[in-house]
Amino acid sequence: MSDRAAAPELQRAMAQFQEATARLQTSYERLQEEVRELRKQLEAKDRELGHSRAERDRLAGYLAHLLESVPSGVVAVDPEGRIGTLNRAAQEITGLGPDAVGRPFGEVFPLAGDPRPTLDDLEREPRSTVAVRRPGGDTGLLGLRVSPFRGEGDEVLGRVVVFQDVTRLQRLEAQEARNRRLVAMGEMAAGIAHEIRNPLGSLELFASHLVEELRGSPHEELAGHVLKGLQNLSRVTGNLLLFARKVELKRRPVDLAEVLSEALLYARAAVRAKGVRLDESLAPAPVDADPDLLRQALLNLLLNAVQAVDQGGRIRVSVEPDPAEDPPVARLRVGDDGPGVPPEALEKVFDPFYTTRAQGVGLGLAIVQRIVSAHGGWVSVGPDELGGAAFVVGLPLAGCGGQP
């Protein structure tokens, strides 16, 4: 083919190449436009996802703060029975820490009982009251409810345990019940004491004269025993009247630790006679109280402890302010290493005329309860770390909500 014949063919090829190039350019420009549009859509999606993530984080933070602010204890337990989370109130009430997360509920949650209740047991009860052992050794009461934790589609994701510390409420209810019994028994005791006291005073006077008349004779010792017996009976009658009459307080600002120190002076003779080891830990705790009546109540507690321990036993007394109570209290504790109080007697020890001692009358602790109650306080009994009994008195701290 000559050059002249090949020229048209080359022109057509060049034209086709230019046309293909133009189509490629158009396709490339269209592709670039699509890429720009996709980039815009992707950036919009990124912003949307970022907003959703931030919203989720904000909502998660809000729910976490809400859970921490709830005054009730809340514990989430997974289907395998392991603790998933517990809020601040749960940690404060039980003494558990964040390290409890991930551990079996039944292993670390300090429920007490014989037998020890399980989550299945508690879920069957709509509202349970269970005991809880705290790290310090004392036992509290929880009002507790267990509910299934459900997700989407009604799927059970675990359980939620919600509880409140009802120790103080139970204590106040028990004290109110004791007060009602004390009022009824006080009225009876007052009638008996008044009937006995007048003739008893005359008998005591006659017995003292008889001792003088028989002094130096073989019958002097016998007359002395009669007088001593009448004096003991007079003391019991006086305690009956003290228990029966209305407690009238003469309040003034005092330090509970100082009042206890004074009561300890009166108890020193009994402590030394029995060779008791006495441990004291007294911190200042201001209260508005009648120091004379309060000293008498504390002396009764101390003598009760001395009588409970064996020769050479141990008694530990302490006073400290306790701002964790509501209202805050001055907390006094008298613990011993004696035999303790049997469980069946815990609800009776403050009842008048109840005693476990052969020579006891059963008014000392009842008088303690009356005096403490008149001050707007409470008194309780339980086991002590020394092995015996611990009597704990709570009196409102000065300026923190005590009775006027």
C-alpha positions in Angstrom: 0.0 0.0 0.0 1.3 3.4 -0.9 1.7 6.2 1.6 -1.2 8.1 -0.2 -3.5 5.1 0.3 -2.4 4.6 4.0 -3.1 8.2 5.0 -6.9 7.9 5.2 -6.6 4.7 7.2 -4.2 6.4 9.7 -6.6 9.4 10.0 -9.4 7.1 10.9 -7.3 5.3 13.5 -6.3 8.6 15.0 -9.9 9.7 15.0 -10.9 6.5 16.8 -8.1 6.9 19.3 -9.1 10.5 20.0 -12.7 9.4 20.4 -11.7 6.6 22.8 -9.5 9.1 24.7 -12.4 11.5 25.0 -14.6 8.7 26.3 -11.9 7.7 28.8 -11.6 11.3 29.9 -15.3 11.6 30.4 -15.4 8.3 32.3 -12.5 9.4 34.5 -14.2 12.7 35.3 -17.4 10.9 36.1 -15.4 8.5 38.3 -13.8 11.4 40.1 -17.2 13.0 40.7 -18.5 9.7 42.1 -15.4 9.4 44.3 -15.9 13.0 45.6 -19.6 12.2 46.3 -18.7 8.9 48.1 -16.0 10.8 50.1 -18.7 13.3 51.2 -21.1 10.5 52.1 -18.3 8.7 54.0 -17.4 11.9 55.9 -21.0 12.4 56.8 -21.3 8.8 58.0 -18.1 9.3 60.1 -19.6 12.4 61.7 -22.8 10.6 62.3 -21.0 7.6 63.8 -18.9 9.9 65.9 -22.0 11.7 67.2 -23.6 8.3 68.0 -20.5 7.1 69.8 -20.3 10.3 71.8 -24.0 10.0 72.6 -23.5 6.5 73.7 -20.5 7.5 75.8 -22.5 10.3 77.3 -25.5 8.0 78.1 -23.2 5.4 79.6 -21.6 8.0 81.8 -25.0 9.4 82.8 -26.2 5.9 83.8 -22.9 5.2 85.7 -23.3 8.4 87.7 -27.0 7.7 88.3 -26.1 4.2 89.6 -23.4 5.6 91.9 -25.9 8.2 93.3 -28.6 5.7 94.2 -28.6 5.4 98.0 -29.6 1.7 97.8 -27.0 -1.0 97.2 -27.2 -2.4 93.6 -25.3 -5.5 92.5 -25.5 -6.9 89.0 -24.9 -10.7 88.7 -24.3 -12.5 85.3 -26.0 -15.8 84.4 -22.9 -17.7 85.8 -23.5 -16.1 89.2 -20.5 -13.7 89.0 -20.7 -10.1 90.1 -20.7 -7.8 87.1 -20.9 -4.4 88.9 -21.7 -3.0 92.3 -22.4 0.6 93.1 -20.8 2.8 95.8 -23.7 2.2 98.2 -23.3 -1.5 97.9 -19.6 -1.2 98.8 -20.3 1.0 101.8 -23.1 -1.2 103.2 -21.3 -4.5 102.8 -17.7 -3.5 103.1 -16.9 -5.1 99.7 -14.5 -3.3 97.3 -14.2 -3.1 93.5 -12.1 -6.3 93.5 -15.4 -8.2 94.1 -16.2 -7.7 90.4 -15.8 -10.9 88.4 -16.0 -13.2 91.5 -18.9 -15.5 92.4 -21.7 -13.7 94.3 -22.1 -16.6 96.8 -18.4 -16.6 97.5 -17.8 -12.9 98.3 -21.2 -11.5 99.3 -21.2 -11.6 103.1 -24.7 -13.0 103.8 -25.1 -14.8 107.1 -27.4 -17.5 108.0 -27.8 -21.2 108.8 -28.0 -22.3 106.1 -26.6 -19.5 104.1 -29.2 -18.2 101.6 -28.5 -18.4 97.9 -29.7 -16.1 95.1 -32.4 -18.7 94.1 -33.7 -18.6 97.7 -33.8 -14.9 97.8 -35.4 -14.5 94.4 -38.3 -16.7 95.6 -39.0 -14.2 98.4 -40.4 -10.9 97.2 -38.8 -9.0 100.1 -36.2 -10.7 102.3 -34.4 -9.5 105.4 -31.0 -11.1 105.7 -28.0 -10.7 107.9 -24.7 -9.4 106.6 -21.3 -9.8 108.2 -19.2 -6.7 107.8 -15.3 -6.6 107.8 -15.2 -5.3 111.3 -17.0 -8.4 112.6 -20.4 -6.8 113.4 -23.6 -8.0 111.8 -26.2 -5.8 110.1 -29.5 -6.4 108.5 -30.4 -5.9 104.8 -33.8 -5.4 103.3 -33.1 -7.2 100.0 -34.8 -8.0 96.7 -33.5 -10.1 93.8 -35.0 -9.7 90.3 -34.1 -11.2 86.9 -32.2 -8.8 84.5 -33.7 -9.1 81.0 -32.4 -7.8 77.7 -34.0 -7.5 74.3 -36.4 -10.3 73.4 -37.0 -11.0 77.1 -33.6 -12.8 77.3 -32.4 -13.3 80.9 -28.9 -11.6 81.2 -28.5 -12.2 84.9 -29.9 -10.9 88.2 -30.1 -7.5 89.9 -29.8 -7.5 93.7 -31.1 -4.3 95.3 -30.8 -3.8 99.1 -30.9 -1.2 101.9 -29.3 -1.2 105.4 -32.3 -1.7 107.7 -30.2 -2.3 110.9 -31.2 1.0 112.5 -34.8 0.6 111.6 -34.9 -2.9 113.0 -33.1 -1.6 116.1 -35.7 1.2 116.6 -38.6 -1.2 116.1 -37.2 -3.6 118.7 -36.6 -0.7 121.1 -40.2 0.5 120.6 -41.5 -2.9 121.4 -39.3 -3.0 124.5 -40.6 0.4 125.5 -44.2 -0.8 125.3 -43.4 -3.8 127.5 -41.4 -1.6 129.9 -44.3 0.8 130.3 -46.7 -2.0 131.2 -44.3 -3.6 133.6 -43.3 -0.3 135.1 -46.8 0.5 136.1 -47.0 -2.9 137.8 -43.6 -2.5 139.5 -44.6 1.0 140.8 -47.7 -0.4 142.5 -45.7 -3.3 144.1 -42.9 -1.0 145.2 -45.2 1.5 146.9 -47.0 -1.2 148.7 -43.7 -2.7 150.0 -41.7 0.4 150.7 -43.6 1.9 153.7 -43.7 -1.3 155.9 -40.1 -2.1 154.7 -38.8 1.2 156.0 -40.3 0.4 159.5 -38.9 -3.1 159.4 -35.4 -1.8 158.5 -35.6 0.7 161.4 -36.7 -2.0 163.9 -33.9 -4.4 162.7 -31.2 -1.7 163.2 -32.5 -1.2 166.8 -32.5 -4.9 167.3 -28.8 -5.1 166.2 -27.9 -2.4 168.7 -29.9 -4.2 171.5 -28.2 -7.5 170.8 -24.7 -6.2 170.3 -22.3 -8.4 172.2 -24.8 -11.2 172.6 -24.8 -14.6 170.8 -27.7 -13.3 168.6 -25.9 -10.2 167.3 -24.8 -12.0 164.1 -28.3 -13.3 163.4 -29.8 -9.8 163.8 -27.1 -8.5 161.5 -28.1 -10.9 158.8 -31.8 -9.8 159.2 -30.8 -6.2 158.8 -28.6 -6.9 155.7 -31.5 -8.8 154.1 -33.9 -6.0 154.7 -31.3 -3.5 153.3 -31.0 -5.6 150.1 -34.7 -5.7 149.8 -34.9 -2.0 150.2 -32.3 -1.6 147.5 -34.3 -3.8 145.1 -37.4 -1.7 145.9 -35.5 1.5 145.2 -34.5 0.1 141.8 -38.1 -0.8 141.2 -39.2 2.8 141.8 -36.4 4.1 139.7 -37.4 1.9 136.9 -41.1 2.7 137.3 -41.0 6.4 137.6 -40.8 8.8 134.6 -37.2 9.7 133.8 -36.7 13.4 134.1 -33.5 14.6 132.6 -31.3 17.6 133.6 -29.3 18.0 130.4 -26.1 19.8 129.9 -23.2 19.5 127.5 -20.9 16.7 128.6 -18.2 14.4 127.1 -19.4 10.8 127.0 -15.8 9.7 127.5 -15.5 11.7 130.8 -18.8 10.3 132.1 -17.6 6.8 131.3 -14.3 7.5 133.1 -16.2 8.6 136.2 -18.3 5.4 136.0 -15.1 3.4 135.8 -13.9 4.9 139.0 -17.0 3.5 140.8 -16.4 0.1 139.2 -12.7 -0.1 140.1 -13.3 -2.0 143.3 -15.3 -4.7 141.6 -12.7 -4.9 138.8 -9.8 -5.3 141.2 -11.7 -7.8 143.3 -12.0 -10.1 140.3 -8.6 -9.4 138.8 -10.1 -8.2 135.6 -7.9 -6.8 132.8 -9.5 -3.6 131.6 -8.7 -2.1 128.2 -9.8 1.5 127.5 -10.0 3.4 124.3 -11.8 6.7 125.0 -12.1 9.4 122.3 -13.9 12.8 123.0 -17.6 12.5 122.1 -19.8 15.5 123.1 -23.4 14.8 124.0 -26.2 16.7 125.7 -27.1 14.5 128.6 -27.9 14.2 132.3 -24.5 13.1 133.6 -25.8 11.6 136.9 -28.3 9.3 135.2 -26.0 8.5 132.3 -23.2 7.6 134.8 -25.6 5.2 136.6 -26.5 3.5 133.3 -22.9 3.1 132.3 -22.0 1.8 135.8 -24.7 -0.8 135.4 -23.2 -1.9 132.1 -19.7 -2.1 133.6 -20.8 -4.1 136.6 -22.8 -6.4 134.4 -19.6 -7.1 132.4 -17.6 -7.7 135.6 -20.2 -10.2 136.8 -20.2 -12.0 133.5 -16.4 -12.7 133.2 -14.4 -15.3 135.2 -11.7 -14.5 137.7 -8.9 -12.7 135.8 -11.1 -12.1 132.7 -10.9 -9.3 130.3 -13.2 -6.3 129.6 -12.7 -3.7 126.8 -14.5 -0.3 126.8 -14.4 2.3 124.1 -16.0 5.6 123.2 -15.9 7.2 119.8 -18.0 9.6 117.6 -19.7 7.8 114.7 -20.7 10.3 112.0 -21.9 7.4 109.8 -25.1 7.0 111.8 -28.1 9.0 110.9 -28.2 11.2 113.0 -24.6 11.0 114.0 -24.0 9.4 117.4 -21.5 9.0 120.2 -20.9 5.2 120.3 -20.0 3.5 123.5 -19.1 -0.2 123.6 -18.5 -2.5 126.6 -17.2 -5.9 125.5 -16.1 -8.9 127.6 -14.7 -12.4 127.3 -17.4 -14.0 129.3 -19.9 -16.7 128.1 -21.9 -14.2 126.0 -25.6 -13.9 125.6 -27.4 -17.0 124.2 -29.2 -16.2 120.9 -32.6 -17.0 122.4 -32.0 -14.4 125.1 -30.9 -11.5 122.9 -34.5 -10.1 122.7 -35.0 -10.5 126.5 -31.9 -9.1 128.2 -33.4 -5.6 128.5 -36.8 -6.8 129.9 -37.3 -6.1 133.6 -36.9 -9.1 135.9 -35.2 -11.2 133.2 -31.8 -12.5 134.5 -29.6 -15.5 134.0 -27.9 -15.2 137.3 -29.1 -17.0 140.4 -28.7 -13.9 142.6 -29.8 -11.4 140.0 -33.0 -9.3 140.0 -33.0 -8.4 136.4 -33.4 -4.6 136.6 -30.0 -3.3 135.8 -30.2 -3.6 132.0 -33.8 -2.5 132.0 -32.8 0.7 133.8 -30.0 1.2 131.3 -32.4 0.9 128.4 -34.8 3.4 130.0 -32.1 6.0 130.7 -30.6 5.7 127.2 -34.0 5.8 125.5 -34.9 9.0 127.5 -31.8 10.6 126.0 -33.0 9.8 122.5 -30.4 7.0 122.1 -30.4 3.2 121.6 -28.7 0.2 123.2 -28.1 -3.1 121.6 -26.3 -6.4 122.5 -24.4 -8.9 120.3 -21.2 -11.0 120.2 -17.9 -9.4 121.0 -14.5 -10.1 119.3 -13.2 -11.1 122.8 -15.7 -14.0 122.7 -18.3 -12.8 125.1 -21.0 -10.1 124.9 -20.8 -6.6 123.6 -23.3 -3.9 124.8 -23.3 -0.9 122.4 -24.9 2.5 123.3 -25.6 5.2 120.8 -26.3 8.7 121.9 -26.9 11.7 119.6 -23.9 13.8 119.2 -24.3 17.4 120.6 -26.0 19.6 118.0 -26.8 16.6 115.6 -30.4 15.9 116.2 -30.9 14.6 119.7 -34.1 15.0 121.6 -34.6 18.4 123.3 
